[in-house]
Amino acid sequence: MKKLQIGIIGGAGYTAGELIRLLLNHPKANINFIYSTSNAGNKIYKVHQDLIGSTDLEFSSKINPKVDVLFLCLGHGNSKAFLENNS
């Protein structure tokens, strides 16, 4: 069975860290990208230290619009503004 391709916007916060941890262990999910403007190019575990040894993924400055599921993990009230500016 094909794994769902997952994108995460706002990957540096606590909510995103917990989501990443769950998705890394999900048998039907593949994290396609984790978007963060302030951490682009850095390893995920540099911000989410509980993930050291779990992944070599890096934060991205690019968004892949062809994912199956997109999670918005932005601060309160920022998701709507993000969608309006990136639609």
C-alpha positions in Angstrom: 0.0 0.0 0.0 1.2 3.5 -0.9 2.1 5.7 2.0 0.4 9.0 2.4 2.7 12.0 1.6 2.6 14.5 4.5 3.6 18.1 4.6 4.0 20.2 7.7 3.9 24.0 7.8 5.5 25.6 10.9 7.7 22.7 11.9 9.7 24.3 14.7 7.0 24.5 17.4 6.0 22.1 20.1 2.8 20.9 18.2 4.8 20.1 15.1 7.5 18.3 17.1 4.8 15.9 18.6 3.2 15.5 15.1 6.6 14.6 13.6 7.3 12.1 16.3 3.9 10.4 15.7 4.3 10.4 11.9 7.8 9.0 11.9 6.4 6.0 13.7 3.2 5.7 11.5 3.4 2.8 9.0 1.2 4.5 6.4 2.8 8.0 6.5 5.8 9.5 4.8 6.9 13.0 5.8 7.5 14.8 2.5 8.6 18.1 3.9 8.6 20.2 7.1 8.5 23.9 6.3 10.1 26.5 8.5 11.4 29.9 7.3 13.6 30.4 10.4 15.1 26.9 10.4 15.4 26.0 6.7 18.3 23.7 6.0 18.7 22.7 9.6 18.3 19.1 10.8 14.9 18.5 12.5 16.7 17.1 15.6 18.5 20.4 16.1 15.2 22.0 17.2 13.4 18.9 18.4 16.1 17.2 20.4 13.9 14.3 21.4 14.1 13.2 17.8 17.9 12.7 17.8 18.5 9.3 16.1 15.0 9.1 14.8 15.4 11.1 11.6 17.8 12.9 9.3 15.1 15.1 7.8 15.8 18.8 7.4 13.5 21.8 7.6 12.6 23.1 4.1 12.1 26.6 2.7 9.9 25.1 -0.1 6.4 23.7 0.0 5.4 20.7 -2.2 1.8 21.3 -3.2 1.4 17.6 -4.3 1.2 16.1 -0.8 -1.8 14.1 0.3 -2.2 15.8 3.7 -1.0 19.2 4.9 -0.8 20.0 8.6 -0.7 23.6 9.7 1.2 24.0 12.9 1.5 27.7 13.0 0.9 30.0 16.0 -2.6 31.0 17.0 -4.3 32.9 14.2 -1.5 32.5 11.7 -2.8 29.5 9.6 -5.5 31.6 8.0 -3.1 34.3 7.0 -0.6 31.7 5.7 -3.3 30.2 3.5 -4.4 33.5 2.2 -0.9 34.5 1.3 0.1 31.1 -0.2 -3.0 30.1 -2.2 
